[in-house]
Amino acid sequence: MIRGWRSAWGQGDFPFYFVHLAGFCARQRDPVERGSRAKLREAQLKGMALPNTGLAVATDIGDAADIHPRNKQEVGRRLSLWALAKD
């Protein structure tokens, strides 16, 4: 996706910062997370191999009842740390 957007916009390897899928659903007894959420998080992590990318982790500020973390300010702060450090 990142490569595709960069190609479509023709701006080179512009900075691309994104947020890890937040914690959602009840905690599991099994320490190994299974299913599509784990696969998506792994794919997001692999995106860090591309130049000028940054991943803000949000698994610790998720809400079991809502996939969208309510603490948007903290998510924004974490993304801003990437931008301030790299740009």
PDB file of N, CA, C and O in Angstrom, chain B, residues numbered from 101:
ATOM      1  N   MET B 101       0.824  -1.175   0.000  1.00  0.00           N
ATOM      2  CA  MET B 101       0.000   0.000   0.000  1.00  0.00           C
ATOM      3  C   MET B 101       0.882   1.258   0.000  1.00  0.00           C
ATOM      4  O   MET B 101       0.637   2.194  -0.761  1.00  0.00           O
ATOM      5  N   ILE B 102       1.906   1.268   0.858  1.00  0.00           N
ATOM      6  CA  ILE B 102       2.778   2.442   0.940  1.00  0.00           C
ATOM      7  C   ILE B 102       3.473   2.676  -0.391  1.00  0.00           C
ATOM      8  O   ILE B 102       3.513   3.798  -0.895  1.00  0.00           O
ATOM      9  N   ARG B 103       4.019   1.611  -0.952  1.00  0.00           N
ATOM     10  CA  ARG B 103       4.680   1.736  -2.258  1.00  0.00           C
ATOM     11  C   ARG B 103       3.707   2.241  -3.318  1.00  0.00           C
ATOM     12  O   ARG B 103       4.055   3.098  -4.130  1.00  0.00           O
ATOM     13  N   GLY B 104       2.493   1.709  -3.306  1.00  0.00           N
ATOM     14  CA  GLY B 104       1.482   2.109  -4.286  1.00  0.00           C
ATOM     15  C   GLY B 104       1.119   3.578  -4.170  1.00  0.00           C
ATOM     16  O   GLY B 104       1.021   4.272  -5.181  1.00  0.00           O
ATOM     17  N   TRP B 105       0.919   4.059  -2.955  1.00  0.00           N
ATOM     18  CA  TRP B 105       0.583   5.472  -2.759  1.00  0.00           C
ATOM     19  C   TRP B 105       1.742   6.370  -3.159  1.00  0.00           C
ATOM     20  O   TRP B 105       1.547   7.404  -3.797  1.00  0.00           O
ATOM     21  N   ARG B 106       2.949   5.966  -2.781  1.00  0.00           N
ATOM     22  CA  ARG B 106       4.109   6.773  -3.155  1.00  0.00           C
ATOM     23  C   ARG B 106       4.257   6.842  -4.663  1.00  0.00           C
ATOM     24  O   ARG B 106       4.569   7.898  -5.211  1.00  0.00           O
ATOM     25  N   SER B 107       4.037   5.739  -5.325  1.00  0.00           N
ATOM     26  CA  SER B 107       4.129   5.710  -6.785  1.00  0.00           C
ATOM     27  C   SER B 107       3.032   6.569  -7.411  1.00  0.00           C
ATOM     28  O   SER B 107       3.300   7.352  -8.323  1.00  0.00           O
ATOM     29  N   ALA B 108       1.814   6.425  -6.931  1.00  0.00           N
ATOM     30  CA  ALA B 108       0.684   7.164  -7.494  1.00  0.00           C
ATOM     31  C   ALA B 108       0.841   8.672  -7.323  1.00  0.00           C
ATOM     32  O   ALA B 108       0.445   9.442  -8.199  1.00  0.00           O
ATOM     33  N   TRP B 109       1.410   9.091  -6.212  1.00  0.00           N
ATOM     34  CA  TRP B 109       1.546  10.525  -5.937  1.00  0.00           C
ATOM     35  C   TRP B 109       2.837  11.110  -6.493  1.00  0.00           C
ATOM     36  O   TRP B 109       2.993  12.330  -6.545  1.00  0.00           O
ATOM     37  N   GLY B 110       3.776  10.240  -6.915  1.00  0.00           N
ATOM     38  CA  GLY B 110       4.981  10.699  -7.572  1.00  0.00           C
ATOM     39  C   GLY B 110       5.842  11.649  -6.752  1.00  0.00           C
ATOM     40  O   GLY B 110       6.483  12.542  -7.307  1.00  0.00           O
ATOM     41  N   GLN B 111       5.861  11.463  -5.440  1.00  0.00           N
ATOM     42  CA  GLN B 111       6.622  12.349  -4.559  1.00  0.00           C
ATOM     43  C   GLN B 111       7.845  11.665  -3.954  1.00  0.00           C
ATOM     44  O   GLN B 111       8.434  12.188  -3.008  1.00  0.00           O
ATOM     45  N   GLY B 112       8.233  10.516  -4.478  1.00  0.00           N
ATOM     46  CA  GLY B 112       9.380   9.796  -3.938  1.00  0.00           C
ATOM     47  C   GLY B 112       9.032   9.112  -2.620  1.00  0.00           C
ATOM     48  O   GLY B 112       7.871   8.804  -2.350  1.00  0.00           O
ATOM     49  N   ASP B 113      10.045   8.884  -1.819  1.00  0.00           N
ATOM     50  CA  ASP B 113       9.854   8.189  -0.533  1.00  0.00           C
ATOM     51  C   ASP B 113       9.499   9.179   0.575  1.00  0.00           C
ATOM     52  O   ASP B 113      10.247   9.348   1.539  1.00  0.00           O
ATOM     53  N   PHE B 114       8.345   9.830   0.419  1.00  0.00           N
ATOM     54  CA  PHE B 114       7.923  10.803   1.431  1.00  0.00           C
ATOM     55  C   PHE B 114       7.647  10.096   2.759  1.00  0.00           C
ATOM     56  O   PHE B 114       7.351   8.902   2.766  1.00  0.00           O
ATOM     57  N   PRO B 115       7.738  10.812   3.878  1.00  0.00           N
ATOM     58  CA  PRO B 115       7.496  10.189   5.186  1.00  0.00           C
ATOM     59  C   PRO B 115       6.096   9.588   5.259  1.00  0.00           C
ATOM     60  O   PRO B 115       5.116  10.197   4.829  1.00  0.00           O
ATOM     61  N   PHE B 116       6.028   8.402   5.804  1.00  0.00           N
ATOM     62  CA  PHE B 116       4.751   7.696   5.949  1.00  0.00           C
ATOM     63  C   PHE B 116       4.715   7.103   7.346  1.00  0.00           C
ATOM     64  O   PHE B 116       5.415   6.132   7.631  1.00  0.00           O
ATOM     65  N   TYR B 117       3.902   7.685   8.218  1.00  0.00           N
ATOM     66  CA  TYR B 117       3.781   7.224   9.598  1.00  0.00           C
ATOM     67  C   TYR B 117       2.387   6.660   9.810  1.00  0.00           C
ATOM     68  O   TYR B 117       1.399   7.233   9.352  1.00  0.00           O
ATOM     69  N   PHE B 118       2.315   5.549  10.498  1.00  0.00           N
ATOM     70  CA  PHE B 118       1.035   4.880  10.661  1.00  0.00           C
ATOM     71  C   PHE B 118       0.920   4.308  12.066  1.00  0.00           C
ATOM     72  O   PHE B 118       1.899   4.242  12.808  1.00  0.00           O
ATOM     73  N   VAL B 119      -0.295   3.896  12.418  1.00  0.00           N
ATOM     74  CA  VAL B 119      -0.588   3.438  13.779  1.00  0.00           C
ATOM     75  C   VAL B 119      -0.854   1.941  13.774  1.00  0.00           C
ATOM     76  O   VAL B 119      -1.631   1.433  12.964  1.00  0.00           O
ATOM     77  N   HIS B 120      -0.200   1.250  14.687  1.00  0.00           N
ATOM     78  CA  HIS B 120      -0.429  -0.176  14.886  1.00  0.00           C
ATOM     79  C   HIS B 120      -1.891  -0.391  15.271  1.00  0.00           C
ATOM     80  O   HIS B 120      -2.477   0.445  15.958  1.00  0.00           O
ATOM     81  N   LEU B 121      -2.458  -1.456  14.853  1.00  0.00           N
ATOM     82  CA  LEU B 121      -3.826  -1.785  15.213  1.00  0.00           C
ATOM     83  C   LEU B 121      -3.951  -1.810  16.735  1.00  0.00           C
ATOM     84  O   LEU B 121      -3.224  -2.537  17.410  1.00  0.00           O
ATOM     85  N   ALA B 122      -4.861  -1.026  17.262  1.00  0.00           N
ATOM     86  CA  ALA B 122      -5.014  -0.908  18.715  1.00  0.00           C
ATOM     87  C   ALA B 122      -5.559  -2.196  19.324  1.00  0.00           C
ATOM     88  O   ALA B 122      -6.154  -3.028  18.639  1.00  0.00           O
ATOM     89  N   GLY B 123      -5.339  -2.337  20.628  1.00  0.00           N
ATOM     90  CA  GLY B 123      -5.887  -3.481  21.350  1.00  0.00           C
ATOM     91  C   GLY B 123      -7.408  -3.453  21.295  1.00  0.00           C
ATOM     92  O   GLY B 123      -8.015  -2.396  21.469  1.00  0.00           O
ATOM     93  N   PHE B 124      -8.014  -4.577  21.059  1.00  0.00           N
ATOM     94  CA  PHE B 124      -9.467  -4.678  20.936  1.00  0.00           C
ATOM     95  C   PHE B 124      -9.868  -6.092  21.295  1.00  0.00           C
ATOM     96  O   PHE B 124      -9.134  -7.035  20.998  1.00  0.00           O
ATOM     97  N   CYS B 125     -11.002  -6.258  21.920  1.00  0.00           N
ATOM     98  CA  CYS B 125     -11.564  -7.528  22.383  1.00  0.00           C
ATOM     99  C   CYS B 125     -10.975  -7.914  23.740  1.00  0.00           C
ATOM    100  O   CYS B 125      -9.956  -7.382  24.179  1.00  0.00           O
ATOM    101  N   ALA B 126     -11.635  -8.829  24.361  1.00  0.00           N
ATOM    102  CA  ALA B 126     -11.216  -9.265  25.694  1.00  0.00           C
ATOM    103  C   ALA B 126      -9.863  -9.957  25.630  1.00  0.00           C
ATOM    104  O   ALA B 126      -9.498 -10.545  24.612  1.00  0.00           O
ATOM    105  N   ARG B 127      -9.128  -9.877  26.729  1.00  0.00           N
ATOM    106  CA  ARG B 127      -7.837 -10.564  26.802  1.00  0.00           C
ATOM    107  C   ARG B 127      -8.043 -12.070  26.725  1.00  0.00           C
ATOM    108  O   ARG B 127      -9.041 -12.611  27.199  1.00  0.00           O
ATOM    109  N   GLN B 128      -7.071 -12.720  26.116  1.00  0.00           N
ATOM    110  CA  GLN B 128      -7.127 -14.162  25.950  1.00  0.00           C
ATOM    111  C   GLN B 128      -6.234 -14.843  26.983  1.00  0.00           C
ATOM    112  O   GLN B 128      -5.214 -14.290  27.396  1.00  0.00           O
ATOM    113  N   ARG B 129      -6.618 -16.024  27.387  1.00  0.00           N
ATOM    114  CA  ARG B 129      -5.764 -16.794  28.293  1.00  0.00           C
ATOM    115  C   ARG B 129      -4.526 -17.306  27.567  1.00  0.00           C
ATOM    116  O   ARG B 129      -3.435 -17.358  28.135  1.00  0.00           O
ATOM    117  N   ASP B 130      -4.707 -17.678  26.320  1.00  0.00           N
ATOM    118  CA  ASP B 130      -3.619 -18.175  25.488  1.00  0.00           C
ATOM    119  C   ASP B 130      -2.713 -16.995  25.142  1.00  0.00           C
ATOM    120  O   ASP B 130      -3.203 -16.007  24.595  1.00  0.00           O
ATOM    121  N   PRO B 131      -1.430 -17.055  25.435  1.00  0.00           N
ATOM    122  CA  PRO B 131      -0.562 -15.907  25.178  1.00  0.00           C
ATOM    123  C   PRO B 131      -0.277 -15.651  23.697  1.00  0.00           C
ATOM    124  O   PRO B 131       0.269 -14.606  23.344  1.00  0.00           O
ATOM    125  N   VAL B 132      -0.638 -16.583  22.846  1.00  0.00           N
ATOM    126  CA  VAL B 132      -0.399 -16.411  21.422  1.00  0.00           C
ATOM    127  C   VAL B 132      -1.663 -15.867  20.779  1.00  0.00           C
ATOM    128  O   VAL B 132      -2.713 -16.510  20.806  1.00  0.00           O
ATOM    129  N   GLU B 133      -1.554 -14.673  20.198  1.00  0.00           N
ATOM    130  CA  GLU B 133      -2.708 -14.080  19.527  1.00  0.00           C
ATOM    131  C   GLU B 133      -2.867 -14.734  18.167  1.00  0.00           C
ATOM    132  O   GLU B 133      -1.910 -14.831  17.399  1.00  0.00           O
ATOM    133  N   ARG B 134      -4.063 -15.176  17.876  1.00  0.00           N
ATOM    134  CA  ARG B 134      -4.330 -15.833  16.597  1.00  0.00           C
ATOM    135  C   ARG B 134      -5.291 -14.991  15.778  1.00  0.00           C
ATOM    136  O   ARG B 134      -5.991 -14.129  16.310  1.00  0.00           O
ATOM    137  N   GLY B 135      -5.317 -15.245  14.496  1.00  0.00           N
ATOM    138  CA  GLY B 135      -6.310 -14.631  13.644  1.00  0.00           C
ATOM    139  C   GLY B 135      -5.807 -13.434  12.871  1.00  0.00           C
ATOM    140  O   GLY B 135      -4.611 -13.147  12.813  1.00  0.00           O
ATOM    141  N   SER B 136      -6.765 -12.747  12.281  1.00  0.00           N
ATOM    142  CA  SER B 136      -6.439 -11.670  11.353  1.00  0.00           C
ATOM    143  C   SER B 136      -5.789 -10.467  12.028  1.00  0.00           C
ATOM    144  O   SER B 136      -4.979  -9.786  11.399  1.00  0.00           O
ATOM    145  N   ARG B 137      -6.115 -10.184  13.288  1.00  0.00           N
ATOM    146  CA  ARG B 137      -5.486  -9.039  13.968  1.00  0.00           C
ATOM    147  C   ARG B 137      -3.982  -9.239  14.089  1.00  0.00           C
ATOM    148  O   ARG B 137      -3.211  -8.310  13.851  1.00  0.00           O
ATOM    149  N   ALA B 138      -3.567 -10.428  14.454  1.00  0.00           N
ATOM    150  CA  ALA B 138      -2.134 -10.711  14.573  1.00  0.00           C
ATOM    151  C   ALA B 138      -1.456 -10.622  13.208  1.00  0.00           C
ATOM    152  O   ALA B 138      -0.340 -10.113  13.106  1.00  0.00           O
ATOM    153  N   LYS B 139      -2.104 -11.100  12.181  1.00  0.00           N
ATOM    154  CA  LYS B 139      -1.534 -11.037  10.836  1.00  0.00           C
ATOM    155  C   LYS B 139      -1.427  -9.592  10.350  1.00  0.00           C
ATOM    156  O   LYS B 139      -0.442  -9.215   9.714  1.00  0.00           O
ATOM    157  N   LEU B 140      -2.437  -8.793  10.650  1.00  0.00           N
ATOM    158  CA  LEU B 140      -2.395  -7.397  10.251  1.00  0.00           C
ATOM    159  C   LEU B 140      -1.288  -6.655  10.993  1.00  0.00           C
ATOM    160  O   LEU B 140      -0.568  -5.858  10.392  1.00  0.00           O
ATOM    161  N   ARG B 141      -1.149  -6.907  12.281  1.00  0.00           N
ATOM    162  CA  ARG B 141      -0.074  -6.260  13.047  1.00  0.00           C
ATOM    163  C   ARG B 141       1.303  -6.659  12.497  1.00  0.00           C
ATOM    164  O   ARG B 141       2.213  -5.833  12.426  1.00  0.00           O
ATOM    165  N   GLU B 142       1.441  -7.908  12.119  1.00  0.00           N
ATOM    166  CA  GLU B 142       2.704  -8.363  11.541  1.00  0.00           C
ATOM    167  C   GLU B 142       2.971  -7.658  10.213  1.00  0.00           C
ATOM    168  O   GLU B 142       4.099  -7.242   9.947  1.00  0.00           O
ATOM    169  N   ALA B 143       1.950  -7.524   9.385  1.00  0.00           N
ATOM    170  CA  ALA B 143       2.105  -6.832   8.102  1.00  0.00           C
ATOM    171  C   ALA B 143       2.462  -5.366   8.333  1.00  0.00           C
ATOM    172  O   ALA B 143       3.282  -4.803   7.608  1.00  0.00           O
ATOM    173  N   GLN B 144       1.847  -4.749   9.345  1.00  0.00           N
ATOM    174  CA  GLN B 144       2.180  -3.361   9.654  1.00  0.00           C
ATOM    175  C   GLN B 144       3.644  -3.246  10.067  1.00  0.00           C
ATOM    176  O   GLN B 144       4.336  -2.320   9.645  1.00  0.00           O
ATOM    177  N   LEU B 145       4.111  -4.161  10.873  1.00  0.00           N
ATOM    178  CA  LEU B 145       5.504  -4.145  11.311  1.00  0.00           C
ATOM    179  C   LEU B 145       6.459  -4.280  10.124  1.00  0.00           C
ATOM    180  O   LEU B 145       7.505  -3.632  10.088  1.00  0.00           O
ATOM    181  N   LYS B 146       6.103  -5.109   9.169  1.00  0.00           N
ATOM    182  CA  LYS B 146       6.944  -5.286   7.974  1.00  0.00           C
ATOM    183  C   LYS B 146       7.030  -4.002   7.154  1.00  0.00           C
ATOM    184  O   LYS B 146       7.997  -3.799   6.420  1.00  0.00           O
ATOM    185  N   GLY B 147       6.033  -3.141   7.273  1.00  0.00           N
ATOM    186  CA  GLY B 147       6.068  -1.857   6.580  1.00  0.00           C
ATOM    187  C   GLY B 147       7.226  -0.987   7.026  1.00  0.00           C
ATOM    188  O   GLY B 147       7.641  -0.082   6.301  1.00  0.00           O
ATOM    189  N   MET B 148       7.749  -1.252   8.210  1.00  0.00           N
ATOM    190  CA  MET B 148       8.880  -0.492   8.724  1.00  0.00           C
ATOM    191  C   MET B 148      10.166  -0.762   7.936  1.00  0.00           C
ATOM    192  O   MET B 148      11.143  -0.028   8.082  1.00  0.00           O
ATOM    193  N   ALA B 149      10.172  -1.796   7.112  1.00  0.00           N
ATOM    194  CA  ALA B 149      11.346  -2.092   6.294  1.00  0.00           C
ATOM    195  C   ALA B 149      11.484  -1.092   5.150  1.00  0.00           C
ATOM    196  O   ALA B 149      12.557  -0.973   4.558  1.00  0.00           O
ATOM    197  N   LEU B 150      10.415  -0.380   4.836  1.00  0.00           N
ATOM    198  CA  LEU B 150      10.465   0.621   3.771  1.00  0.00           C
ATOM    199  C   LEU B 150      11.096   1.900   4.305  1.00  0.00           C
ATOM    200  O   LEU B 150      10.976   2.201   5.493  1.00  0.00           O
ATOM    201  N   PRO B 151      11.769   2.659   3.436  1.00  0.00           N
ATOM    202  CA  PRO B 151      12.405   3.897   3.902  1.00  0.00           C
ATOM    203  C   PRO B 151      11.384   4.944   4.327  1.00  0.00           C
ATOM    204  O   PRO B 151      10.272   5.001   3.801  1.00  0.00           O
ATOM    205  N   ASN B 152      11.783   5.770   5.287  1.00  0.00           N
ATOM    206  CA  ASN B 152      10.966   6.896   5.762  1.00  0.00           C
ATOM    207  C   ASN B 152       9.600   6.473   6.282  1.00  0.00           C
ATOM    208  O   ASN B 152       8.594   7.118   5.987  1.00  0.00           O
ATOM    209  N   THR B 153       9.561   5.400   7.050  1.00  0.00           N
ATOM    210  CA  THR B 153       8.312   4.968   7.661  1.00  0.00           C
ATOM    211  C   THR B 153       8.470   4.964   9.181  1.00  0.00           C
ATOM    212  O   THR B 153       9.582   4.894   9.704  1.00  0.00           O
ATOM    213  N   GLY B 154       7.344   5.041   9.871  1.00  0.00           N
ATOM    214  CA  GLY B 154       7.349   4.964  11.328  1.00  0.00           C
ATOM    215  C   GLY B 154       6.043   4.363  11.801  1.00  0.00           C
ATOM    216  O   GLY B 154       4.982   4.633  11.238  1.00  0.00           O
ATOM    217  N   LEU B 155       6.125   3.555  12.828  1.00  0.00           N
ATOM    218  CA  LEU B 155       4.962   2.845  13.356  1.00  0.00           C
ATOM    219  C   LEU B 155       4.735   3.260  14.801  1.00  0.00           C
ATOM    220  O   LEU B 155       5.592   3.040  15.658  1.00  0.00           O
ATOM    221  N   ALA B 156       3.589   3.855  15.070  1.00  0.00           N
ATOM    222  CA  ALA B 156       3.206   4.215  16.434  1.00  0.00           C
ATOM    223  C   ALA B 156       2.413   3.058  17.022  1.00  0.00           C
ATOM    224  O   ALA B 156       1.349   2.705  16.513  1.00  0.00           O
ATOM    225  N   VAL B 157       2.922   2.480  18.077  1.00  0.00           N
ATOM    226  CA  VAL B 157       2.261   1.344  18.718  1.00  0.00           C
ATOM    227  C   VAL B 157       1.097   1.853  19.564  1.00  0.00           C
ATOM    228  O   VAL B 157       1.239   2.827  20.303  1.00  0.00           O
ATOM    229  N   ALA B 158      -0.059   1.188  19.451  1.00  0.00           N
ATOM    230  CA  ALA B 158      -1.246   1.596  20.200  1.00  0.00           C
ATOM    231  C   ALA B 158      -1.924   0.410  20.883  1.00  0.00           C
ATOM    232  O   ALA B 158      -3.056   0.524  21.351  1.00  0.00           O
ATOM    233  N   THR B 159      -1.236  -0.719  20.938  1.00  0.00           N
ATOM    234  CA  THR B 159      -1.863  -1.896  21.541  1.00  0.00           C
ATOM    235  C   THR B 159      -2.142  -1.687  23.023  1.00  0.00           C
ATOM    236  O   THR B 159      -3.055  -2.303  23.573  1.00  0.00           O
ATOM    237  N   ASP B 160      -1.369  -0.828  23.672  1.00  0.00           N
ATOM    238  CA  ASP B 160      -1.537  -0.613  25.107  1.00  0.00           C
ATOM    239  C   ASP B 160      -2.622   0.398  25.458  1.00  0.00           C
ATOM    240  O   ASP B 160      -2.974   0.521  26.631  1.00  0.00           O
ATOM    241  N   ILE B 161      -3.162   1.121  24.489  1.00  0.00           N
ATOM    242  CA  ILE B 161      -4.182   2.118  24.796  1.00  0.00           C
ATOM    243  C   ILE B 161      -5.528   1.785  24.167  1.00  0.00           C
ATOM    244  O   ILE B 161      -6.407   2.642  24.065  1.00  0.00           O
ATOM    245  N   GLY B 162      -5.680   0.545  23.749  1.00  0.00           N
ATOM    246  CA  GLY B 162      -6.936   0.114  23.155  1.00  0.00           C
ATOM    247  C   GLY B 162      -8.028  -0.065  24.198  1.00  0.00           C
ATOM    248  O   GLY B 162      -7.792   0.038  25.402  1.00  0.00           O
ATOM    249  N   ASP B 163      -9.206  -0.329  23.712  1.00  0.00           N
ATOM    250  CA  ASP B 163     -10.384  -0.531  24.551  1.00  0.00           C
ATOM    251  C   ASP B 163     -11.031  -1.834  24.081  1.00  0.00           C
ATOM    252  O   ASP B 163     -11.328  -1.998  22.898  1.00  0.00           O
ATOM    253  N   ALA B 164     -11.244  -2.747  25.008  1.00  0.00           N
ATOM    254  CA  ALA B 164     -11.805  -4.053  24.650  1.00  0.00           C
ATOM    255  C   ALA B 164     -13.170  -3.937  23.982  1.00  0.00           C
ATOM    256  O   ALA B 164     -13.568  -4.823  23.226  1.00  0.00           O
ATOM    257  N   ALA B 165     -13.891  -2.849  24.257  1.00  0.00           N
ATOM    258  CA  ALA B 165     -15.236  -2.689  23.716  1.00  0.00           C
ATOM    259  C   ALA B 165     -15.297  -1.790  22.478  1.00  0.00           C
ATOM    260  O   ALA B 165     -16.360  -1.653  21.872  1.00  0.00           O
ATOM    261  N   ASP B 166     -14.182  -1.180  22.100  1.00  0.00           N
ATOM    262  CA  ASP B 166     -14.189  -0.225  20.986  1.00  0.00           C
ATOM    263  C   ASP B 166     -12.853  -0.300  20.255  1.00  0.00           C
ATOM    264  O   ASP B 166     -11.803  -0.076  20.857  1.00  0.00           O
ATOM    265  N   ILE B 167     -12.886  -0.611  18.971  1.00  0.00           N
ATOM    266  CA  ILE B 167     -11.646  -0.771  18.212  1.00  0.00           C
ATOM    267  C   ILE B 167     -10.884   0.550  18.050  1.00  0.00           C
ATOM    268  O   ILE B 167      -9.681   0.543  17.787  1.00  0.00           O
ATOM    269  N   HIS B 168     -11.574   1.671  18.206  1.00  0.00           N
ATOM    270  CA  HIS B 168     -10.940   2.980  18.079  1.00  0.00           C
ATOM    271  C   HIS B 168     -10.576   3.511  19.462  1.00  0.00           C
ATOM    272  O   HIS B 168     -11.462   3.789  20.271  1.00  0.00           O
ATOM    273  N   PRO B 169      -9.273   3.656  19.744  1.00  0.00           N
ATOM    274  CA  PRO B 169      -8.888   4.163  21.067  1.00  0.00           C
ATOM    275  C   PRO B 169      -9.485   5.541  21.330  1.00  0.00           C
ATOM    276  O   PRO B 169      -9.480   6.402  20.450  1.00  0.00           O
ATOM    277  N   ARG B 170      -9.989   5.744  22.519  1.00  0.00           N
ATOM    278  CA  ARG B 170     -10.555   7.045  22.880  1.00  0.00           C
ATOM    279  C   ARG B 170      -9.460   8.084  23.092  1.00  0.00           C
ATOM    280  O   ARG B 170      -9.688   9.279  22.908  1.00  0.00           O
ATOM    281  N   ASN B 171      -8.292   7.635  23.472  1.00  0.00           N
ATOM    282  CA  ASN B 171      -7.197   8.547  23.762  1.00  0.00           C
ATOM    283  C   ASN B 171      -6.470   8.927  22.468  1.00  0.00           C
ATOM    284  O   ASN B 171      -5.327   8.530  22.242  1.00  0.00           O
ATOM    285  N   LYS B 172      -7.147   9.692  21.638  1.00  0.00           N
ATOM    286  CA  LYS B 172      -6.577  10.108  20.351  1.00  0.00           C
ATOM    287  C   LYS B 172      -5.359  11.010  20.550  1.00  0.00           C
ATOM    288  O   LYS B 172      -4.451  11.022  19.719  1.00  0.00           O
ATOM    289  N   GLN B 173      -5.338  11.755  21.636  1.00  0.00           N
ATOM    290  CA  GLN B 173      -4.219  12.649  21.895  1.00  0.00           C
ATOM    291  C   GLN B 173      -2.921  11.852  22.039  1.00  0.00           C
ATOM    292  O   GLN B 173      -1.879  12.273  21.537  1.00  0.00           O
ATOM    293  N   GLU B 174      -2.976  10.714  22.716  1.00  0.00           N
ATOM    294  CA  GLU B 174      -1.777   9.895  22.882  1.00  0.00           C
ATOM    295  C   GLU B 174      -1.353   9.276  21.557  1.00  0.00           C
ATOM    296  O   GLU B 174      -0.159   9.180  21.275  1.00  0.00           O
ATOM    297  N   VAL B 175      -2.305   8.858  20.750  1.00  0.00           N
ATOM    298  CA  VAL B 175      -1.971   8.320  19.428  1.00  0.00           C
ATOM    299  C   VAL B 175      -1.276   9.408  18.604  1.00  0.00           C
ATOM    300  O   VAL B 175      -0.258   9.149  17.963  1.00  0.00           O
ATOM    301  N   GLY B 176      -1.823  10.614  18.622  1.00  0.00           N
ATOM    302  CA  GLY B 176      -1.222  11.729  17.907  1.00  0.00           C
ATOM    303  C   GLY B 176       0.161  12.080  18.440  1.00  0.00           C
ATOM    304  O   GLY B 176       1.061  12.407  17.666  1.00  0.00           O
ATOM    305  N   ARG B 177       0.333  12.015  19.750  1.00  0.00           N
ATOM    306  CA  ARG B 177       1.640  12.301  20.351  1.00  0.00           C
ATOM    307  C   ARG B 177       2.681  11.307  19.855  1.00  0.00           C
ATOM    308  O   ARG B 177       3.805  11.684  19.523  1.00  0.00           O
ATOM    309  N   ARG B 178       2.302  10.051  19.809  1.00  0.00           N
ATOM    310  CA  ARG B 178       3.233   9.018  19.358  1.00  0.00           C
ATOM    311  C   ARG B 178       3.606   9.202  17.888  1.00  0.00           C
ATOM    312  O   ARG B 178       4.765   9.022  17.514  1.00  0.00           O
ATOM    313  N   LEU B 179       2.637   9.557  17.064  1.00  0.00           N
ATOM    314  CA  LEU B 179       2.952   9.842  15.661  1.00  0.00           C
ATOM    315  C   LEU B 179       3.836  11.078  15.544  1.00  0.00           C
ATOM    316  O   LEU B 179       4.752  11.115  14.723  1.00  0.00           O
ATOM    317  N   SER B 180       3.565  12.076  16.357  1.00  0.00           N
ATOM    318  CA  SER B 180       4.361  13.307  16.290  1.00  0.00           C
ATOM    319  C   SER B 180       5.808  13.054  16.685  1.00  0.00           C
ATOM    320  O   SER B 180       6.708  13.721  16.173  1.00  0.00           O
ATOM    321  N   LEU B 181       6.052  12.107  17.581  1.00  0.00           N
ATOM    322  CA  LEU B 181       7.429  11.788  17.958  1.00  0.00           C
ATOM    323  C   LEU B 181       8.233  11.288  16.759  1.00  0.00           C
ATOM    324  O   LEU B 181       9.412  11.609  16.610  1.00  0.00           O
ATOM    325  N   TRP B 182       7.582  10.501  15.909  1.00  0.00           N
ATOM    326  CA  TRP B 182       8.252  10.061  14.676  1.00  0.00           C
ATOM    327  C   TRP B 182       8.577  11.252  13.795  1.00  0.00           C
ATOM    328  O   TRP B 182       9.707  11.399  13.328  1.00  0.00           O
ATOM    329  N   ALA B 183       7.583  12.103  13.568  1.00  0.00           N
ATOM    330  CA  ALA B 183       7.785  13.251  12.685  1.00  0.00           C
ATOM    331  C   ALA B 183       8.860  14.185  13.238  1.00  0.00           C
ATOM    332  O   ALA B 183       9.714  14.656  12.486  1.00  0.00           O
ATOM    333  N   LEU B 184       8.828  14.454  14.521  1.00  0.00           N
ATOM    334  CA  LEU B 184       9.823  15.353  15.115  1.00  0.00           C
ATOM    335  C   LEU B 184      11.230  14.766  15.058  1.00  0.00           C
ATOM    336  O   LEU B 184      12.205  15.498  14.889  1.00  0.00           O
ATOM    337  N   ALA B 185      11.334  13.453  15.200  1.00  0.00           N
ATOM    338  CA  ALA B 185      12.641  12.811  15.173  1.00  0.00           C
ATOM    339  C   ALA B 185      13.208  12.694  13.749  1.00  0.00           C
ATOM    340  O   ALA B 185      14.423  12.755  13.559  1.00  0.00           O
ATOM    341  N   LYS B 186      12.350  12.532  12.772  1.00  0.00           N
ATOM    342  CA  LYS B 186      12.820  12.236  11.420  1.00  0.00           C
ATOM    343  C   LYS B 186      12.702  13.407  10.438  1.00  0.00           C
ATOM    344  O   LYS B 186      13.447  13.464   9.460  1.00  0.00           O
ATOM    345  N   ASP B 187      11.797  14.319  10.678  1.00  0.00           N
ATOM    346  CA  ASP B 187      11.559  15.398   9.698  1.00  0.00           C
ATOM    347  C   ASP B 187      11.895  16.715  10.295  1.00  0.00           C
ATOM    348  O   ASP B 187      11.764  17.745   9.634  1.00  0.00           O
TER     349      ASP B 187
END
